[in-house]
Amino acid sequence: MSGFFKSSIGRKVAMALSAFFLMFFLLQHFAINILSVFSADTFNEVSHFMGTNPLIQYVLQPVLIFGVVFHFVMGFVLEIKNKKARQVAYVKNNGTANSSWMSRNMIWSGLAILAFIVLHFIDFWFPEINTKFIQGDWSGMHEGVEGYRYFHELQEKFVSPIRVGAYVLAFIFLALHLLHGFTSAFQSMGYTAMHKKTLQNIGKAYAIIIPLGFIFIAIYHHFNHIH
């Protein structure tokens, strides 16, 4: 296994597999969050199920955290390896001619996304861990809130225009990251040039629609906050 990760192909395949996993999670996360725009009750019910289901909390959640950490660590490793390769004297790299802006700046868009994940954890994940695993409250209720608390907490987070702006900026970086990362992941798994145009079109749609959807959710709740 260690030999697999030492090879260039092995690292790229591992990076691609973690990317597929995270893109699937992102789609699922969006599907749940968009419910908050249409029905507070439905969003609350689904959020409570996800937040109290033992399989999700004790199995899938740790797997997700591992996937996020693995993807970022592997991304940094690949960036370091690529930089060393570009330093070889006989390799002349004309960035503008040989690669897109997104591909040359994946590390920076990745760092911006990592900063956003930290903010997102502070806003949502850490409070959830504190409520359920430290305080031992799995009821999903909150004093002064009728029904489950999840919709109310979501809207509270988007009252501040500064926080909304941070989320919007982060999802723009996510879109830039996905514009290259989506197609690159499939290419790393061996998809040929014959499929490249189709993958690029699907990738563009995914990279625009999903981040734009999250931006819409943040702005919607900012302007529709119930005082």
N, C-alpha and C positions, 0 to 999 in steps of 0.2 A: 504493500500500500504506500509506503514511504517513497518507493521508486516511482510510483505513478505520479505523485505530486512533484517529484523532482524533474519530470519531463515537461517540456513546453506544451505538448499536446494534452497531457494529463491535467495540468493546471487550467488550461483553457476549457476543457470539458467540465471540470469541477466548477469553474466559474459559471459556465453556461447552465449547468443543472441547478445551481443555487439561484441563478437569475430566473429560471422558469418557475421555481418554487415561489420566489418573492413576487413575481408578476401575477401568479395565480392568487396569492394572498391579497395583493393589492386590488384585484378585481372583486374578490369576495368582500373585502373591507369596504370598497365603494358601494357594492350592492346593498350592504347593511346600512351605511350612512345615508344614502340617498333616500331611504325610507323616512328619515326624519323630516324631509321636505314635504312628504305627502301625508304622513300620519304619525303623530306623536305616540299614540297608543301602540301601533304596530312596531315602531322603532323601539319602544320600551320593552315590549314583549320579547322581541328577537334579541335585544341587548342583554336582557336578564337571562335568557336561555344560554347565550354564549358565555355569559359571565359566571354562570353557576354550574355549567355542565362539567362533570369531573374529567371526561375525556379531553375536552378542550383546555381546561385549566391545568391539568397535571401531565398531559402528554403533548398535545399540539402546541400549547403556548411555549414550553421549553424548546421544542423543535424549531419554532419560529424564531425565537431569540438566537438559537444556535445558527440558524440559516442567515440571519442578518449579520451577525458577527463574522461568520465564515465568509460571506460575500465581500464584506469590506476588507477583511484581512487579505483574502485572495486577490482583491483588486489592487491593494497596495503592493503586494508581492509582484504581480504582473507588471505594474507600472515601473517598479525598480528594475526588473529584468529587462523591460523594453528600453529603459533609459541606458542601461549598460550596453545593450545591443546597438543602439544608435551612436554610441561613442566609438565604434569600430571605424578606423580611418577610411576604409574603402567604401563605406556606406554613406552615400550622399542623400540626405532626406530633405526633399522639398515638400514641406508640410501642406502648402496650399495645393500643390499639384497631385500629391499622392494620397491625401486623406482629408476627411471633412473636419470642420471646426469642432463638431461634437466628439469625434473620435480622438482628437488631439487633446481635448480638455475633459475627458471622462473623470479624471482624478479630482478636478476642481468641482464639477457638478456633483460628484460623489461625496466630497467633503461638505458641500452645502446641504445635501440630503441628510448626511450624518448629523449635522448640527440641528436640522429640523427634527430628526428622530429623537434627539435628546430633549428638545423642547416638547415634543409630543408625549414623551414618557413623563416629563414633569407635569404636563397638563392632565393627562388621563391615566397612564399606566401606574405610576407611583401611588397616586391617591387610591386607585382600585386595590392595589396590593396592600396598602395600609388598612383600608376599610375591611377587606375580607380576611386577610391572613394575620394581621396584627390585632385589630379590634374584634375580629371574629364575627362581623356583621355580613351575612350573606342574604339579607332580606331584600336588598335592592331598594329599600325605602330611605327617605330622608325627612327629618322633621321640618314641617312647614311646606312640604311638597305633596300634592295629591297623587297617589299612585306611585309607580316606580320613578326613580330619580334621574335616570339616564338622559332623557330629553332635556330636562331642566339644566343639568350639568353641562350638556353640550352647548346650549344657548348661552350660558354664563361665560363660557370660554371665549365666545366670539363677540362679546360686548365691546372690548377694547379694539379700536381701529389699528393700533400698533400691532397687536397679535394677529389680527386678520391680515394685515400687510405682510407680516412675517410668513404666514401660511401661504399666501398668494405667491410670494417670491420663491418659497421653497418648492411649490408645485410647478413653477416655471422651470426651475432647475431640474426637477424630476422629468418634465417633458423633454428637455434637452438631452438628459441622460438616456431616456428610453428611445429617443429617435435613432441613436446609434446602437444602444445595448440590445434592443429587441432583435434586430437583424443579425447582429454579431453573435448572439447566443445560438441562433439556429445554424449559422455558418460554422461555428465551433463544433457543432454536432454532426457536421458532414453534409449539410444540404448544399446542393450544387448550384452553379450559376443559373441553371434553368429555372430555379424557384426564387431567385433573388428578387426579381421585380414584384412578384406576388407577396413575398415576405416584407419587402419594403413598404408596400401599400398597406398591408395589415398592421405593420409596425407603426407607421405614421398615424393611422387611425387610432390605435391603442394609445400611442404617446401623446396624442392631442386630446382625445375624448375623456380618458380617465383623469388626468390632471385638471383639465378644464371642469370636469364634474365636481371634483373636490373643491376647486376654487368657488364654483357656484354655491356649494353647500355652505362654505364659510361666509360668503357675502350675504347669502339668503338669511342666515341666522343672525348676522350682524344687524340687518335692517328689519328683521321680524322678531326681535327679542321681546319677550313678554315680561314687562316690569312687574 
